[in-house]
Amino acid sequence: MIGRTLGAYFMRRYLIITFWFFVGIFGLIFIINFTEISRRVGDLPGYSLWWGISFAGMQTPIIMQQSVPFIALVSGIATLISLNRKYELVVARAAGISAWQFLLPICAGAMIFGLAALFVLNPVASYGFQRTQFLEADIRGGTGTPTAGPDAPWIKQRVDDTETFIGAAGVLDEGLQLVNATFIVVGADTGAIERYDSERAYLDDGAWRLENGRRTMSGIPPMPFETHAIPTNLTPEFVLERLASPETIPIFELPRKIAAARSFGLQANSFSMHLHALLATPALLVAMTLIAATVSMRFARMGQSSTMILGGVLAGFLLYVVTVLVKAFGSAGLVPPVVAAWLPVIVAGFFGVTFLLYREDG
């Protein structure tokens, strides 16, 4: 049985390598993001160096969430290769410690990394992404991010004989506020009556309150307005479920949002899928670590085979692609979210365990 000191040493080595990989990738993403932001909004009057740094810093964590599985995979490979090069795994094997015993603390380190990503990185990323929507709307002054593009989400409300199509660049304050919102009012003859473009739209009791926008009607030049009210029968839960990205909601609030949406008859598949995908993150990182062990744990005198390492990286990438693909099915309601989130992780875990059993135990 592996001792507590040796197990803690292996775990510490894994966590230190993971930390430095995380910091390095964070810095790389920050630099790329800052450069892109400067290119996109650098010519606007309110832009400054500190604004760009703040914006990039708050937007980087939500991008980092996507790289967490790859960090776990590369960290697992690097840790085991490092231990092999220093003959530490060779000595451990000679002392009668099996591969499963010295893999246990490394998998425990991956679990800790996953829990940190779940309960620390996710809330920070969600808060930062919401703040960036505020900042970008403020600096653009309502003239930037278009809401009528082909990828923009829209919802429809019907009040009396008119229908209103609503789109927004961002949803804030738990569905009570829209950023850079567009309202297109359609009459009973299915013809567009008027269009409203507003910097901010607030969902009050029974009405949308639009501020700092312009009203456009056929044959009439656009007319600016400071405030305007449009009747509505929508609820914040409906707006949030239809327009907001699940990534903008912290994990602590997701169960309550899902329950509230379902109480109004909404399926909330995308939010449920995102919740289960987050809960499966620690197990996914353990599966990535097992995949890393299949290509980097065996000792080689001349160093590890680059072909084997590349195969491990490709296997991890394939697992990530399958996870994203099945997640899309779960968000669309084609597959139950629980199955879509956990099935790829379980299959990958069994694959890693089976391969290691074959390599280590015959």
ChimeraX attribute file (.defattr): number of C-alpha atoms within 10 A of each C-alpha:
attribute: neighborCount
match mode: 1-to-1
recipient: residues
	/A:1	10
	/A:2	17
	/A:3	11
	/A:4	10
	/A:5	9
	/A:6	13
	/A:7	19
	/A:8	15
	/A:9	14
	/A:10	24
	/A:11	22
	/A:12	15
	/A:13	20
	/A:14	26
	/A:15	22
	/A:16	14
	/A:17	19
	/A:18	24
	/A:19	15
	/A:20	13
	/A:21	18
	/A:22	18
	/A:23	12
	/A:24	12
	/A:25	16
	/A:26	17
	/A:27	14
	/A:28	13
	/A:29	19
	/A:30	22
	/A:31	16
	/A:32	12
	/A:33	20
	/A:34	21
	/A:35	15
	/A:36	14
	/A:37	16
	/A:38	18
	/A:39	10
	/A:40	10
	/A:41	17
	/A:42	16
	/A:43	10
	/A:44	12
	/A:45	9
	/A:46	12
	/A:47	15
	/A:48	14
	/A:49	11
	/A:50	9
	/A:51	16
	/A:52	19
	/A:53	18
	/A:54	15
	/A:55	22
	/A:56	23
	/A:57	20
	/A:58	21
	/A:59	25
	/A:60	22
	/A:61	23
	/A:62	20
	/A:63	16
	/A:64	20
	/A:65	16
	/A:66	11
	/A:67	15
	/A:68	20
	/A:69	26
	/A:70	18
	/A:71	23
	/A:72	31
	/A:73	27
	/A:74	20
	/A:75	27
	/A:76	31
	/A:77	25
	/A:78	19
	/A:79	24
	/A:80	25
	/A:81	24
	/A:82	18
	/A:83	17
	/A:84	21
	/A:85	17
	/A:86	10
	/A:87	13
	/A:88	14
	/A:89	23
	/A:90	15
	/A:91	12
	/A:92	16
	/A:93	14
	/A:94	10
	/A:95	11
	/A:96	11
	/A:97	16
	/A:98	16
	/A:99	18
	/A:100	14
	/A:101	16
	/A:102	20
	/A:103	20
	/A:104	16
	/A:105	22
	/A:106	28
	/A:107	25
	/A:108	20
	/A:109	27
	/A:110	31
	/A:111	21
	/A:112	17
	/A:113	23
	/A:114	25
	/A:115	19
	/A:116	13
	/A:117	20
	/A:118	20
	/A:119	15
	/A:120	13
	/A:121	18
	/A:122	23
	/A:123	21
	/A:124	16
	/A:125	24
	/A:126	20
	/A:127	18
	/A:128	22
	/A:129	23
	/A:130	19
	/A:131	17
	/A:132	18
	/A:133	19
	/A:134	15
	/A:135	15
	/A:136	17
	/A:137	20
	/A:138	16
	/A:139	16
	/A:140	17
	/A:141	16
	/A:142	19
	/A:143	14
	/A:144	15
	/A:145	18
	/A:146	14
	/A:147	21
	/A:148	15
	/A:149	10
	/A:150	6
	/A:151	7
	/A:152	13
	/A:153	17
	/A:154	16
	/A:155	15
	/A:156	15
	/A:157	14
	/A:158	15
	/A:159	12
	/A:160	9
	/A:161	9
	/A:162	16
	/A:163	19
	/A:164	23
	/A:165	15
	/A:166	21
	/A:167	26
	/A:168	27
	/A:169	22
	/A:170	26
	/A:171	27
	/A:172	18
	/A:173	11
	/A:174	17
	/A:175	20
	/A:176	17
	/A:177	23
	/A:178	28
	/A:179	24
	/A:180	27
	/A:181	27
	/A:182	27
	/A:183	24
	/A:184	18
	/A:185	21
	/A:186	18
	/A:187	14
	/A:188	11
	/A:189	9
	/A:190	10
	/A:191	10
	/A:192	16
	/A:193	17
	/A:194	15
	/A:195	19
	/A:196	22
	/A:197	26
	/A:198	28
	/A:199	23
	/A:200	22
	/A:201	28
	/A:202	19
	/A:203	22
	/A:204	16
	/A:205	12
	/A:206	13
	/A:207	16
	/A:208	22
	/A:209	18
	/A:210	26
	/A:211	19
	/A:212	16
	/A:213	23
	/A:214	20
	/A:215	18
	/A:216	16
	/A:217	13
	/A:218	10
	/A:219	6
	/A:220	8
	/A:221	10
	/A:222	15
	/A:223	11
	/A:224	15
	/A:225	15
	/A:226	10
	/A:227	14
	/A:228	17
	/A:229	15
	/A:230	16
	/A:231	17
	/A:232	18
	/A:233	12
	/A:234	19
	/A:235	16
	/A:236	18
	/A:237	21
	/A:238	19
	/A:239	22
	/A:240	25
	/A:241	24
	/A:242	20
	/A:243	20
	/A:244	21
	/A:245	15
	/A:246	20
	/A:247	21
	/A:248	22
	/A:249	24
	/A:250	20
	/A:251	22
	/A:252	13
	/A:253	12
	/A:254	18
	/A:255	14
	/A:256	11
	/A:257	19
	/A:258	20
	/A:259	15
	/A:260	17
	/A:261	21
	/A:262	16
	/A:263	11
	/A:264	11
	/A:265	9
	/A:266	15
	/A:267	16
	/A:268	23
	/A:269	21
	/A:270	22
	/A:271	26
	/A:272	23
	/A:273	27
	/A:274	23
	/A:275	24
	/A:276	18
	/A:277	22
	/A:278	21
	/A:279	19
	/A:280	21
	/A:281	23
	/A:282	25
	/A:283	21
	/A:284	30
	/A:285	29
	/A:286	29
	/A:287	30
	/A:288	33
	/A:289	30
	/A:290	26
	/A:291	27
	/A:292	29
	/A:293	26
	/A:294	23
	/A:295	23
	/A:296	25
	/A:297	23
	/A:298	17
	/A:299	16
	/A:300	12
	/A:301	7
	/A:302	7
	/A:303	12
	/A:304	17
	/A:305	12
	/A:306	11
	/A:307	10
	/A:308	14
	/A:309	20
	/A:310	12
	/A:311	16
	/A:312	23
	/A:313	20
	/A:314	12
	/A:315	17
	/A:316	23
	/A:317	16
	/A:318	12
	/A:319	21
	/A:320	20
	/A:321	12
	/A:322	15
	/A:323	20
	/A:324	16
	/A:325	12
	/A:326	22
	/A:327	27
	/A:328	17
	/A:329	18
	/A:330	24
	/A:331	20
	/A:332	15
	/A:333	16
	/A:334	13
	/A:335	17
	/A:336	16
	/A:337	26
	/A:338	18
	/A:339	14
	/A:340	25
	/A:341	27
	/A:342	20
	/A:343	15
	/A:344	21
	/A:345	25
	/A:346	15
	/A:347	13
	/A:348	21
	/A:349	21
	/A:350	14
	/A:351	16
	/A:352	21
	/A:353	18
	/A:354	13
	/A:355	18
	/A:356	20
	/A:357	14
	/A:358	10
	/A:359	12
	/A:360	14
	/A:361	9
	/A:362	7
